[in-house]
Amino acid sequence: MISSSVMSALYMVSTSLLYPVVLALLGLIALSLLYLGSFAAEYASRNRDIERVRSGCANAKAHIENEEFEKVSETLVNCGSNDLLAGFIADLGGFIGKPTFNIESEKLLQDYELRIAKELENPRLVARIGPMLGLMGTLIPMGPALIALSAGNIHELATNLVIAFATTVLGLLIGGVGYSIAAVKKRWYSQDLSDMDYIVEMMKQ
């Protein structure tokens, strides 16, 4: 009797999760589309030119040697190839010429590393949660489907199987989009961090 009650409770709890899982998957699909739009916009705005960065740093270094600190920030900003790097250069410009430049520049680098890690968190979470919810959406309807099969109710069996297969596909699609965006952005931001570190080291010399 106790065993039967426990099994009934487990069945009710698991089946009651189906609608929240489906709604969560639909929400993640919408979120994935937003990420794709943001990704496309960022891709279009990127135009990395390392020679431009090198020449900008060389000109800025010349201004530092001549103690023309007001021109340093302007020179560096012009070599920023994307919004993230341009923002870093703008923040760095406020410390150039100060005795605490080395300390402040290292702190700024760490802050941008944390900012990048936070930026990558969302697509990574989507890439992990999407397939999990897809698997839940696959397994939950299987219980009612098996019950329908034993009762000879083909219509209910087919309905539950359609839901199971659809949630699997949605979960895999969400995971693929999130993983792809996170992988490409990780490469972009690693490149940006390398450029940031290069700029800081050039300004230290």
C-alpha positions in Angstrom: 0.0 0.0 0.0 2.8 2.4 0.9 4.7 1.4 -2.1 1.7 2.0 -4.4 1.2 5.5 -2.8 4.8 6.4 -3.3 4.8 5.3 -6.9 1.5 7.3 -7.5 3.1 10.4 -6.0 6.2 10.1 -8.1 4.1 9.7 -11.2 2.0 12.7 -10.4 5.0 14.9 -9.6 6.9 13.9 -12.8 3.9 14.3 -15.1 3.1 17.7 -13.6 6.5 18.9 -14.7 5.7 18.5 -18.4 4.1 21.9 -19.0 6.8 23.9 -17.1 9.5 22.0 -19.1 7.8 22.7 -22.4 7.3 26.4 -21.5 11.0 26.6 -20.4 12.1 25.1 -23.7 10.0 27.6 -25.7 11.5 30.4 -23.6 15.0 29.1 -24.3 14.2 29.0 -28.0 13.3 32.7 -27.9 16.4 33.5 -25.8 18.6 31.6 -28.3 17.2 33.7 -31.2 18.0 36.8 -29.2 21.6 35.5 -28.7 21.9 34.8 -32.4 20.9 38.3 -33.3 23.3 39.8 -30.7 26.0 37.4 -32.0 25.5 38.5 -35.6 25.6 42.2 -34.7 28.8 41.7 -32.7 30.3 39.7 -35.6 29.5 42.6 -38.0 31.1 45.1 -35.7 34.4 43.3 -35.4 37.4 44.2 -37.5 40.6 43.2 -35.8 43.8 44.7 -37.2 46.8 43.9 -35.1 49.0 46.2 -37.1 46.6 49.0 -36.3 47.0 48.2 -32.6 50.8 48.1 -32.8 51.0 51.4 -34.6 48.6 53.0 -32.1 50.6 51.8 -29.2 53.9 53.0 -30.8 52.4 56.5 -31.3 50.9 56.5 -27.8 54.3 55.5 -26.4 55.9 58.5 -28.2 53.3 60.8 -26.6 54.2 59.4 -23.2 57.9 60.0 -23.7 57.1 63.6 -24.6 54.7 63.8 -21.6 51.8 64.5 -23.9 49.4 62.5 -21.8 46.3 64.1 -23.1 47.0 62.8 -26.5 47.7 59.2 -25.4 44.1 58.2 -24.8 43.0 59.7 -28.1 45.7 57.8 -30.0 44.9 54.5 -28.3 41.1 54.8 -28.8 41.6 55.0 -32.5 43.2 51.5 -32.5 40.3 49.9 -30.7 38.9 47.3 -33.2 35.6 46.5 -31.3 33.4 47.9 -28.5 35.0 45.7 -25.8 38.6 46.7 -26.7 37.6 50.3 -27.2 36.0 50.4 -23.8 39.1 48.9 -22.2 41.3 51.5 -23.9 39.0 54.3 -22.7 39.2 53.1 -19.1 42.9 52.6 -19.3 43.5 56.1 -20.6 42.4 57.5 -17.2 45.5 55.9 -15.5 48.2 56.7 -18.1 50.8 59.0 -16.7 49.9 58.3 -13.0 52.4 56.6 -10.6 49.8 53.8 -9.9 49.5 52.9 -13.6 50.9 49.4 -13.2 48.6 48.5 -10.3 45.5 50.1 -11.9 46.1 48.5 -15.3 46.4 45.0 -13.8 43.2 45.6 -11.8 41.5 46.8 -15.0 42.6 43.6 -16.8 41.2 41.4 -14.1 37.9 43.4 -14.2 37.6 42.8 -17.9 38.4 39.1 -17.5 35.5 38.8 -15.1 33.3 40.8 -17.4 34.1 38.4 -20.2 33.5 35.4 -18.0 30.1 36.8 -17.2 29.4 37.4 -20.8 30.1 33.7 -21.6 28.1 32.4 -18.7 24.7 32.8 -20.4 25.3 30.9 -23.6 27.1 28.2 -21.7 24.2 27.8 -19.3 21.8 27.7 -22.3 24.0 25.0 -23.9 23.8 22.9 -20.8 20.2 23.5 -19.7 18.6 23.1 -23.1 19.5 19.4 -23.6 18.7 18.7 -19.9 15.2 20.1 -20.4 14.9 18.3 -23.7 15.7 15.0 -22.0 13.1 15.7 -19.3 10.6 16.5 -22.0 11.4 13.2 -23.6 11.1 11.0 -20.5 8.1 12.6 -18.8 5.5 11.7 -21.6 6.9 8.1 -21.8 4.9 7.2 -18.6 1.5 8.2 -20.0 2.5 6.7 -23.4 3.2 3.3 -21.9 -0.1 3.4 -19.9 -1.9 4.4 -23.1 -0.2 1.5 -25.0 -1.3 -1.0 -22.3 -4.9 0.3 -22.6 -4.8 0.2 -26.4 -5.3 4.0 -26.7 -3.3 4.6 -29.8 -4.3 8.3 -30.1 -2.9 9.2 -26.6 0.2 7.1 -27.3 0.9 9.0 -30.5 0.3 12.4 -28.8 2.8 11.6 -26.0 5.4 10.3 -28.4 5.1 13.5 -30.6 5.7 15.6 -27.5 8.7 13.4 -26.5 10.3 13.7 -29.9 9.6 17.4 -30.2 11.1 18.3 -26.9 14.2 16.2 -27.8 14.7 18.2 -31.0 14.2 21.6 -29.2 16.6 20.7 -26.5 19.3 19.6 -28.9 18.8 22.8 -31.0 19.1 25.0 -28.0 22.2 23.2 -26.8 23.8 23.5 -30.3 23.1 27.2 -30.6 24.4 28.0 -27.1 27.5 25.9 -27.5 28.4 27.4 -30.9 28.0 31.0 -29.7 30.0 30.3 -26.5 32.8 28.6 -28.4 33.2 31.4 -31.0 32.9 34.2 -28.4 35.5 32.5 -26.2 38.0 32.7 -29.2 37.0 36.4 -29.8 37.5 37.4 -26.2 40.7 35.5 -25.8 42.0 37.5 -28.7 40.8 40.7 -27.1 42.4 39.8 -23.8 45.7 39.2 -25.6 45.4 42.7 -27.3 44.6 44.3 -23.9 47.6 42.7 -22.3 49.8 43.8 -25.2 48.6 47.4 -24.9 49.2 47.4 -21.1 52.7 46.0 -21.5 53.5 48.6 -24.2 52.4 51.4 -22.0 54.5 50.1 -19.1 57.8 50.2 -21.0 
